[in-house]
């Protein structure tokens, strides 16, 4: 470095030299993120390829393959978040040091000498590629994390939709079974009405024989036959009435 200061006090000269040393120090600190960015590029490329393969597999996956795909996607999400957590602080620090270099260059207020390259120009040429690389890797990590999140939401939406379809099919099957049970119950109720009517008709026949002995009727069979329709109607009405009360309480 060639430093032409002219007429400066010792205090101001000391401050100027300190800023020049800080520029070099901050430059070295900022460049610490470059090896990390280069090593992260390989891992990010592999993760992006894995995500692309998963996205393609999800499009044509069968229902029994979704659990395996979800497990792979979860491992990939953990890998991406692990890289982001371990390297984001380094990239943030490098960005801060790059800004400090720019600020110190601005503070010295240099003027260009003919035939010499200024410190600002030198740092711009030397630091711009490294700064762009670190910023690009940081943005790439963020974009990859968002893409993994979107694919995860897509797969979970698909799984939830299929589970909802399965639940609807199960409910439809349950409704069908309930309908069959209701029909069977109706059939059983009809048989129950017939059985109860037959039992009561038998009792009425014994009563008719007693009335015949008293001479109040002439034919027990005719009396019983005439009572059967009334008995069946009464039993059916009582059964329906009981069911109506039960269903109304359930509702």
Protein Blocks (a to p, Z undefined) as FASTA:
>chain_A
ZZdebjadfklmmmmmmmmmmmmmmmmmmmmmmmmmmmmmmmmmmmmmmmmmmmmmmmmp
cfklmmmmmmmmmmmmmmmmmmmmmmmmmmmmmmmmmmmmmmmmmmnopacdehiacfkl
mmmmmmmmmmmmmmmmmmmmmmmmmmmmmmmmmmmmmmmmmmmmmmmmmmmmmmmmmmmm
mmmmmmmmmmmmmmmmmmmmmmmmmmmmmmmmnopamblklmmmmmmmmmmmmmmmmmmm
mmmmmmmmmZZ
